[in-house]
């Protein structure tokens, strides 16, 4: 939701999100390891993979917002 709002206001673009994908992978892995109360790697992966999927989904949503903004801009120019 945060990335969607930032995309609507033009603060974040899909290009920026894809460019920083490796940092997002690292950050979500750290968050997953911090949230899970055990040191079991399987449990950490169970939490980490959905977090990573949500980030990928947010890239798609940001891309849709970006396309919609460009279409409105082209329609206004025409």
PADREN-915013 format. One record per residue: residue in three letters; x negated, y negated, z of N, C-alpha, C, O in turn. Coordinates in Angstrom, 1 decimal, always signed. Each point is the difference from the previous one (the first is absolute). Example, Ala and Ser with C-alpha at 12.3 -4.5 7.8 and 13.67 -1.06 7.14 Angstrom:
! PADREN-915013
atom type = Ala; n_X = -13.2; n_Y = +5.7; n_Z = +7.8; ca_X = +0.9; ca_Y = -1.2; ca_Z = +0.0; c_X = -0.9; c_Y = -1.2; c_Z = +0.0; o_X = -1.0; o_Y = +0.0; o_Z = +0.7
atom type = Ser; n_X = +1.4; n_Y = -1.1; n_Z = -1.4; ca_X = -0.9; ca_Y = -1.1; ca_Z = +0.0; c_X = +0.8; c_Y = -1.1; c_Z = +0.8; o_X = -0.5; o_Y = -1.1; o_Z = +0.1
END
This chain:
! PADREN-915013
atom type = Unk; n_X = -0.8; n_Y = +1.2; n_Z = +0.0; ca_X = +0.8; ca_Y = -1.2; ca_Z = +0.0; c_X = -0.9; c_Y = -1.3; c_Z = +0.0; o_X = +0.4; o_Y = -0.9; o_Z = -0.7
atom type = Unk; n_X = -1.5; n_Y = +1.0; n_Z = +1.4; ca_X = -0.8; ca_Y = -1.2; ca_Z = +0.1; c_X = -0.6; c_Y = -0.3; c_Z = -1.4; o_X = -0.1; o_Y = -1.1; o_Z = -0.4
atom type = Unk; n_X = -0.4; n_Y = +2.2; n_Z = -0.2; ca_X = -0.6; ca_Y = -0.2; ca_Z = -1.3; c_X = +1.0; c_Y = -0.5; c_Z = -1.0; o_X = -0.3; o_Y = -0.8; o_Z = -0.9
atom type = Unk; n_X = +1.5; n_Y = +1.3; n_Z = +1.0; ca_X = +1.1; ca_Y = -0.5; ca_Z = -0.9; c_X = +0.3; c_Y = -1.4; c_Z = +0.2; o_X = +0.1; o_Y = -0.8; o_Z = -1.0
atom type = Unk; n_X = -0.1; n_Y = +0.3; n_Z = +2.2; ca_X = +0.3; ca_Y = -1.4; ca_Z = +0.3; c_X = -1.2; c_Y = -0.9; c_Z = -0.5; o_X = +0.2; o_Y = -1.0; o_Z = -0.6
atom type = Unk; n_X = -1.4; n_Y = +1.5; n_Z = +0.8; ca_X = -1.2; ca_Y = -0.7; ca_Z = -0.5; c_X = +0.0; c_Y = -0.1; c_Z = -1.5; o_X = -0.5; o_Y = -1.0; o_Z = -0.6
atom type = Unk; n_X = +1.0; n_Y = +2.1; n_Z = -0.1; ca_X = +0.0; ca_Y = +0.0; ca_Z = -1.4; c_X = +1.1; c_Y = -1.0; c_Z = -0.5; o_X = -0.2; o_Y = -0.7; o_Z = -1.0
atom type = Unk; n_X = +1.3; n_Y = +0.6; n_Z = +1.7; ca_X = +1.1; ca_Y = -0.9; ca_Z = -0.4; c_X = -0.5; c_Y = -1.5; c_Z = +0.1; o_X = +0.3; o_Y = -0.8; o_Z = -0.9
atom type = Unk; n_X = -1.1; n_Y = +0.5; n_Z = +1.9; ca_X = -0.5; ca_Y = -1.3; ca_Z = +0.1; c_X = -1.3; c_Y = -0.3; c_Z = -0.8; o_X = -0.5; o_Y = -1.1; o_Z = +0.0
atom type = Unk; n_X = +0.0; n_Y = +2.1; n_Z = -0.7; ca_X = -1.1; ca_Y = -0.2; ca_Z = -0.8; c_X = -1.4; c_Y = +0.1; c_Z = +0.7; o_X = -1.0; o_Y = -0.4; o_Z = -0.6
atom type = Unk; n_X = +1.0; n_Y = +0.8; n_Z = +1.8; ca_X = -1.3; ca_Y = +0.1; ca_Z = +0.7; c_X = -0.8; c_Y = +1.2; c_Z = -0.4; o_X = -1.2; o_Y = +0.0; o_Z = +0.0
atom type = Unk; n_X = +1.9; n_Y = +1.1; n_Z = -0.3; ca_X = -0.6; ca_Y = +1.3; ca_Z = -0.3; c_X = +0.4; c_Y = +0.4; c_Z = -1.4; o_X = +1.2; o_Y = -0.1; o_Z = -0.3
atom type = Unk; n_X = -2.1; n_Y = +0.6; n_Z = -0.5; ca_X = +0.4; ca_Y = +0.5; ca_Z = -1.4; c_X = -0.4; c_Y = +1.4; c_Z = -0.1; o_X = -0.8; o_Y = +0.6; o_Z = +0.8
atom type = Unk; n_X = +1.4; n_Y = +0.1; n_Z = -1.7; ca_X = -0.3; ca_Y = +1.5; ca_Z = -0.2; c_X = -1.5; c_Y = +0.2; c_Z = -0.3; o_X = -0.6; o_Y = +1.0; o_Z = +0.4
atom type = Unk; n_X = +0.0; n_Y = -1.9; n_Z = -1.2; ca_X = -1.4; ca_Y = +0.1; ca_Z = -0.3; c_X = -0.9; c_Y = -0.1; c_Z = +1.2; o_X = -0.9; o_Y = +0.8; o_Z = +0.2
atom type = Unk; n_X = +1.3; n_Y = -1.7; n_Z = +0.8; ca_X = -0.7; ca_Y = -0.1; ca_Z = +1.2; c_X = +0.1; c_Y = +1.3; c_Z = +0.8; o_X = -1.0; o_Y = +0.5; o_Z = +0.6
atom type = Unk; n_X = +2.2; n_Y = +0.1; n_Z = -0.5; ca_X = +0.2; ca_Y = +1.2; ca_Z = +0.7; c_X = -0.7; c_Y = +1.2; c_Z = -0.5; o_X = -0.6; o_Y = +0.8; o_Z = +0.7
atom type = Unk; n_X = +0.5; n_Y = -0.7; n_Z = -2.1; ca_X = -0.7; ca_Y = +1.0; ca_Z = -0.6; c_X = -1.5; c_Y = -0.1; c_Z = +0.2; o_X = -0.8; o_Y = +0.9; o_Z = +0.2
atom type = Unk; n_X = +0.3; n_Y = -2.2; n_Z = -0.3; ca_X = -1.4; ca_Y = -0.3; ca_Z = +0.2; c_X = -0.5; c_Y = +0.4; c_Z = +1.4; o_X = -1.1; o_Y = +0.5; o_Z = +0.2
atom type = Unk; n_X = +2.0; n_Y = -0.7; n_Z = +0.8; ca_X = -0.4; ca_Y = +0.3; ca_Z = +1.4; c_X = +0.6; c_Y = +1.4; c_Z = +0.5; o_X = +0.2; o_Y = +0.1; o_Z = +1.2
atom type = Unk; n_X = +0.0; n_Y = +0.8; n_Z = -2.2; ca_X = +0.6; ca_Y = +1.3; ca_Z = +0.4; c_X = -0.9; c_Y = +0.8; c_Z = +0.9; o_X = +0.4; o_Y = +0.6; o_Z = +1.0
atom type = Unk; n_X = -1.7; n_Y = -0.7; n_Z = -1.2; ca_X = -1.0; ca_Y = +0.8; ca_Z = +0.8; c_X = +0.0; c_Y = -0.5; c_Z = +1.5; o_X = -0.1; o_Y = +0.8; o_Z = +0.9
atom type = Unk; n_X = +0.3; n_Y = -2.1; n_Z = -0.7; ca_X = +0.1; ca_Y = -0.5; ca_Z = +1.3; c_X = +1.3; c_Y = +0.4; c_Z = +0.7; o_X = +0.0; o_Y = +0.2; o_Z = +1.2
atom type = Unk; n_X = +1.1; n_Y = -0.1; n_Z = -2.0; ca_X = +1.2; ca_Y = +0.4; ca_Z = +0.5; c_X = +0.0; c_Y = +1.5; c_Z = +0.5; o_X = +0.6; o_Y = +0.3; o_Z = +1.0
atom type = Unk; n_X = -1.3; n_Y = +0.5; n_Z = -1.8; ca_X = -0.2; ca_Y = +1.4; ca_Z = +0.4; c_X = -0.7; c_Y = +0.1; c_Z = +1.3; o_X = +0.3; o_Y = +0.7; o_Z = +0.9
atom type = Unk; n_X = -1.4; n_Y = -1.5; n_Z = -0.8; ca_X = -0.8; ca_Y = +0.0; ca_Z = +1.3; c_X = +0.9; c_Y = -0.5; c_Z = +1.1; o_X = +0.0; o_Y = +0.6; o_Z = +1.1
atom type = Unk; n_X = +0.7; n_Y = -1.7; n_Z = -1.3; ca_X = +0.8; ca_Y = -0.6; ca_Z = +1.1; c_X = +1.1; c_Y = +1.0; c_Z = +0.4; o_X = +0.3; o_Y = +0.1; o_Z = +1.2
atom type = Unk; n_X = +0.4; n_Y = +0.5; n_Z = -2.1; ca_X = +1.1; ca_Y = +0.9; ca_Z = +0.4; c_X = -0.6; c_Y = +1.3; c_Z = +0.7; o_X = +0.7; o_Y = +0.5; o_Z = +0.8
atom type = Unk; n_X = -1.9; n_Y = -0.1; n_Z = -1.2; ca_X = -0.6; ca_Y = +1.1; ca_Z = +0.7; c_X = -0.3; c_Y = -0.3; c_Z = +1.4; o_X = +0.2; o_Y = +0.8; o_Z = +0.9
atom type = Unk; n_X = -0.7; n_Y = -2.0; n_Z = -0.7; ca_X = -0.3; ca_Y = -0.5; ca_Z = +1.4; c_X = +1.2; c_Y = -0.1; c_Z = +0.8; o_X = +0.1; o_Y = +0.4; o_Z = +1.2
atom type = Unk; n_X = +1.0; n_Y = -1.0; n_Z = -1.8; ca_X = +1.2; ca_Y = -0.1; ca_Z = +0.7; c_X = +0.6; c_Y = +1.3; c_Z = +0.4; o_X = +0.5; o_Y = +0.2; o_Z = +1.1
atom type = Unk; n_X = -0.6; n_Y = +0.8; n_Z = -2.0; ca_X = +0.6; ca_Y = +1.3; ca_Z = +0.2; c_X = -0.8; c_Y = +0.7; c_Z = +1.1; o_X = +0.6; o_Y = +0.7; o_Z = +0.9
atom type = Unk; n_X = -1.9; n_Y = -0.9; n_Z = -0.9; ca_X = -0.9; ca_Y = +0.6; ca_Z = +1.1; c_X = +0.3; c_Y = -0.6; c_Z = +1.3; o_X = -0.1; o_Y = +0.6; o_Z = +1.1
atom type = Unk; n_X = +0.4; n_Y = -1.9; n_Z = -1.1; ca_X = +0.3; ca_Y = -0.7; ca_Z = +1.3; c_X = +1.4; c_Y = +0.3; c_Z = +0.6; o_X = +0.2; o_Y = +0.1; o_Z = +1.2
atom type = Unk; n_X = +0.7; n_Y = +0.2; n_Z = -2.1; ca_X = +1.4; ca_Y = +0.3; ca_Z = +0.4; c_X = +0.1; c_Y = +1.4; c_Z = +0.5; o_X = +0.8; o_Y = +0.2; o_Z = +1.0
atom type = Unk; n_X = -1.5; n_Y = +0.7; n_Z = -1.6; ca_X = +0.2; ca_Y = +1.4; ca_Z = +0.4; c_X = -0.8; c_Y = +0.3; c_Z = +1.3; o_X = -1.1; o_Y = -0.4; o_Z = +0.2
atom type = Unk; n_X = +1.8; n_Y = +1.0; n_Z = +0.8; ca_X = -0.6; ca_Y = +0.1; ca_Z = +1.3; c_X = -1.1; c_Y = +1.2; c_Z = +0.1; o_X = -0.7; o_Y = +0.1; o_Z = +1.0
atom type = Unk; n_X = +0.6; n_Y = +0.7; n_Z = -2.1; ca_X = -1.0; ca_Y = +1.1; ca_Z = +0.1; c_X = -1.0; c_Y = -0.3; c_Z = -1.1; o_X = +0.1; o_Y = -0.9; o_Z = -0.8
atom type = Unk; n_X = -1.2; n_Y = +1.7; n_Z = +0.9; ca_X = -1.1; ca_Y = -0.1; ca_Z = -1.0; c_X = +0.1; c_Y = +1.0; c_Z = -1.1; o_X = -0.9; o_Y = +0.2; o_Z = -0.7
atom type = Unk; n_X = +2.1; n_Y = +0.5; n_Z = +0.6; ca_X = +0.2; ca_Y = +1.0; ca_Z = -1.0; c_X = +0.2; c_Y = -0.7; c_Z = -1.4; o_X = +0.8; o_Y = -0.8; o_Z = -0.2
atom type = Unk; n_X = -1.7; n_Y = +1.2; n_Z = -0.7; ca_X = +0.0; ca_Y = -0.6; ca_Z = -1.3; c_X = +1.3; c_Y = +0.3; c_Z = -0.8; o_X = +0.4; o_Y = -0.9; o_Z = -0.8
atom type = Unk; n_X = +0.2; n_Y = +2.0; n_Z = +1.0; ca_X = +1.3; ca_Y = +0.3; ca_Z = -0.7; c_X = +1.1; c_Y = -1.0; c_Z = +0.4; o_X = +0.7; o_Y = -0.4; o_Z = -0.8
atom type = Unk; n_X = -0.7; n_Y = +0.1; n_Z = +2.1; ca_X = +1.0; ca_Y = -0.9; ca_Z = +0.5; c_X = -0.2; c_Y = -1.4; c_Z = -0.5; o_X = +0.9; o_Y = -0.7; o_Z = -0.4
atom type = Unk; n_X = -2.2; n_Y = +0.3; n_Z = +0.3; ca_X = -0.4; ca_Y = -1.3; ca_Z = -0.5; c_X = +0.4; c_Y = -0.1; c_Z = -1.5; o_X = +0.6; o_Y = -1.0; o_Z = -0.4
atom type = Unk; n_X = -0.8; n_Y = +2.1; n_Z = -0.4; ca_X = +0.4; ca_Y = +0.0; ca_Z = -1.4; c_X = +1.5; c_Y = -0.1; c_Z = -0.1; o_X = +0.5; o_Y = -0.6; o_Z = -1.0
atom type = Unk; n_X = +0.3; n_Y = +1.2; n_Z = +1.9; ca_X = +1.4; ca_Y = +0.0; ca_Z = -0.1; c_X = +0.5; c_Y = -1.4; c_Z = +0.2; o_X = +1.1; o_Y = -0.4; o_Z = -0.6
atom type = Unk; n_X = -1.8; n_Y = -0.4; n_Z = +1.4; ca_X = +0.4; ca_Y = -1.4; ca_Z = +0.2; c_X = -0.6; c_Y = -0.9; c_Z = -1.1; o_X = +0.7; o_Y = -1.0; o_Z = -0.5
atom type = Unk; n_X = -1.9; n_Y = +1.3; n_Z = +0.0; ca_X = -0.7; ca_Y = -0.9; ca_Z = -0.9; c_X = +0.6; c_Y = +0.1; c_Z = -1.4; o_X = +0.1; o_Y = -1.1; o_Z = -0.7
atom type = Unk; n_X = +0.3; n_Y = +2.2; n_Z = +0.2; ca_X = +0.5; ca_Y = +0.2; ca_Z = -1.4; c_X = +1.3; c_Y = -0.8; c_Z = -0.2; o_X = +0.1; o_Y = -0.7; o_Z = -1.0
atom type = Unk; n_X = +0.9; n_Y = +0.7; n_Z = +1.9; ca_X = +1.1; ca_Y = -0.9; ca_Z = -0.2; c_X = -0.3; c_Y = -1.5; c_Z = +0.1; o_X = +0.6; o_Y = -0.8; o_Z = -0.8
atom type = Unk; n_X = -1.6; n_Y = +0.4; n_Z = +1.6; ca_X = -0.4; ca_Y = -1.4; ca_Z = +0.0; c_X = -0.6; c_Y = -0.4; c_Z = -1.3; o_X = +0.3; o_Y = -1.1; o_Z = -0.6
atom type = Unk; n_X = -1.1; n_Y = +2.0; n_Z = +0.0; ca_X = -0.6; ca_Y = -0.3; ca_Z = -1.3; c_X = +1.1; c_Y = +0.0; c_Z = -1.1; o_X = -0.1; o_Y = -0.8; o_Z = -0.9
atom type = Unk; n_X = +1.0; n_Y = +1.7; n_Z = +1.0; ca_X = +1.1; ca_Y = +0.0; ca_Z = -1.0; c_X = +0.9; c_Y = -1.3; c_Z = +0.1; o_X = +0.4; o_Y = -0.6; o_Z = -1.0
atom type = Unk; n_X = -0.2; n_Y = +0.1; n_Z = +2.2; ca_X = +0.7; ca_Y = -1.3; ca_Z = +0.2; c_X = -0.8; c_Y = -1.1; c_Z = -0.6; o_X = +0.6; o_Y = -1.0; o_Z = -0.6
atom type = Unk; n_X = -1.9; n_Y = +1.0; n_Z = +0.7; ca_X = -0.8; ca_Y = -1.0; ca_Z = -0.7; c_X = +0.1; c_Y = +0.0; c_Z = -1.5; o_X = +0.1; o_Y = -1.0; o_Z = -0.6
atom type = Unk; n_X = -0.1; n_Y = +2.2; n_Z = +0.1; ca_X = +0.1; ca_Y = +0.2; ca_Z = -1.5; c_X = +1.4; c_Y = -0.5; c_Z = -0.4; o_X = +0.1; o_Y = -0.6; o_Z = -1.1
atom type = Unk; n_X = +0.9; n_Y = +0.9; n_Z = +1.9; ca_X = +1.4; ca_Y = -0.5; ca_Z = -0.3; c_X = +0.0; c_Y = -1.5; c_Z = +0.0; o_X = +0.7; o_Y = -0.6; o_Z = -0.8
atom type = Unk; n_X = -1.4; n_Y = +0.0; n_Z = +1.7; ca_X = +0.0; ca_Y = -1.4; ca_Z = +0.1; c_X = -0.7; c_Y = -0.7; c_Z = -1.2; o_X = +0.4; o_Y = -1.1; o_Z = -0.4
atom type = Unk; n_X = -1.4; n_Y = +1.8; n_Z = -0.2; ca_X = -0.6; ca_Y = -0.5; ca_Z = -1.2; c_X = +1.0; c_Y = +0.0; c_Z = -1.1; o_X = +0.1; o_Y = -0.9; o_Z = -0.8
atom type = Unk; n_X = +0.7; n_Y = +2.0; n_Z = +0.7; ca_X = +1.1; ca_Y = +0.1; ca_Z = -1.0; c_X = +1.0; c_Y = -1.1; c_Z = +0.2; o_X = +0.5; o_Y = -0.6; o_Z = -1.0
atom type = Unk; n_X = -0.1; n_Y = +0.3; n_Z = +2.2; ca_X = +1.0; ca_Y = -1.0; ca_Z = +0.3; c_X = -0.5; c_Y = -1.4; c_Z = -0.4; o_X = +0.7; o_Y = -0.8; o_Z = -0.5
atom type = Unk; n_X = -2.0; n_Y = +0.6; n_Z = +0.9; ca_X = -0.6; ca_Y = -1.3; ca_Z = -0.4; c_X = -0.1; c_Y = -0.2; c_Z = -1.5; o_X = +0.1; o_Y = -1.1; o_Z = -0.5
atom type = Unk; n_X = -0.4; n_Y = +2.2; n_Z = -0.2; ca_X = +0.0; ca_Y = +0.0; ca_Z = -1.4; c_X = +1.3; c_Y = -0.4; c_Z = -0.6; o_X = +0.1; o_Y = -0.8; o_Z = -1.0
atom type = Unk; n_X = +1.0; n_Y = +1.4; n_Z = +1.5; ca_X = +1.4; ca_Y = -0.4; ca_Z = -0.4; c_X = +0.3; c_Y = -1.5; c_Z = +0.2; o_X = +0.6; o_Y = -0.6; o_Z = -0.8
atom type = Unk; n_X = -1.0; n_Y = +0.1; n_Z = +2.0; ca_X = +0.2; ca_Y = -1.4; ca_Z = +0.3; c_X = -0.8; c_Y = -0.9; c_Z = -0.9; o_X = +0.5; o_Y = -1.0; o_Z = -0.5
atom type = Unk; n_X = -1.7; n_Y = +1.4; n_Z = +0.2; ca_X = -0.9; ca_Y = -0.7; ca_Z = -0.9; c_X = +0.6; c_Y = -0.1; c_Z = -1.4; o_X = +0.0; o_Y = -1.0; o_Z = -0.7
atom type = Unk; n_X = +0.6; n_Y = +2.2; n_Z = +0.2; ca_X = +0.6; ca_Y = +0.0; ca_Z = -1.3; c_X = +1.2; c_Y = -0.9; c_Z = -0.1; o_X = +0.3; o_Y = -0.7; o_Z = -1.0
atom type = Unk; n_X = +0.5; n_Y = +0.8; n_Z = +2.1; ca_X = +1.2; ca_Y = -0.8; ca_Z = +0.0; c_X = -0.3; c_Y = -1.5; c_Z = +0.0; o_X = +0.7; o_Y = -0.8; o_Z = -0.6
atom type = Unk; n_X = -1.7; n_Y = +0.4; n_Z = +1.4; ca_X = -0.4; ca_Y = -1.4; ca_Z = +0.0; c_X = -0.5; c_Y = -0.5; c_Z = -1.4; o_X = +0.3; o_Y = -1.1; o_Z = -0.4
atom type = Unk; n_X = -1.1; n_Y = +2.0; n_Z = -0.3; ca_X = -0.5; ca_Y = -0.4; ca_Z = -1.3; c_X = +1.1; c_Y = -0.1; c_Z = -1.0; o_X = +0.0; o_Y = -0.9; o_Z = -0.9
atom type = Unk; n_X = +1.1; n_Y = +1.8; n_Z = +1.0; ca_X = +1.1; ca_Y = -0.1; ca_Z = -0.9; c_X = +0.8; c_Y = -1.3; c_Z = +0.2; o_X = +0.4; o_Y = -0.6; o_Z = -0.9
atom type = Unk; n_X = -0.2; n_Y = +0.3; n_Z = +2.2; ca_X = +0.7; ca_Y = -1.3; ca_Z = +0.3; c_X = -0.8; c_Y = -1.2; c_Z = -0.6; o_X = +0.6; o_Y = -0.9; o_Z = -0.5
atom type = Unk; n_X = -1.9; n_Y = +1.0; n_Z = +0.7; ca_X = -0.8; ca_Y = -1.1; ca_Z = -0.5; c_X = +0.0; c_Y = -0.2; c_Z = -1.5; o_X = +0.1; o_Y = -1.1; o_Z = -0.5
atom type = Unk; n_X = -0.1; n_Y = +2.3; n_Z = -0.2; ca_X = +0.1; ca_Y = +0.0; ca_Z = -1.5; c_X = +1.4; c_Y = -0.5; c_Z = -0.4; o_X = +0.1; o_Y = -0.8; o_Z = -1.0
atom type = Unk; n_X = +0.9; n_Y = +1.2; n_Z = +1.7; ca_X = +1.4; ca_Y = -0.5; ca_Z = -0.4; c_X = +0.1; c_Y = -1.5; c_Z = +0.3; o_X = +0.7; o_Y = -0.7; o_Z = -0.8
atom type = Unk; n_X = -1.3; n_Y = +0.2; n_Z = +1.8; ca_X = +0.1; ca_Y = -1.4; ca_Z = +0.3; c_X = -0.8; c_Y = -0.8; c_Z = -1.0; o_X = +0.4; o_Y = -1.1; o_Z = -0.4
atom type = Unk; n_X = -1.5; n_Y = +1.6; n_Z = -0.1; ca_X = -0.8; ca_Y = -0.7; ca_Z = -1.0; c_X = +0.6; c_Y = +0.1; c_Z = -1.4; o_X = -0.2; o_Y = -1.0; o_Z = -0.8
atom type = Unk; n_X = +1.0; n_Y = +2.0; n_Z = +0.5; ca_X = +0.6; ca_Y = +0.1; ca_Z = -1.3; c_X = +1.2; c_Y = -0.9; c_Z = -0.2; o_X = +0.6; o_Y = +0.0; o_Z = -1.1
END
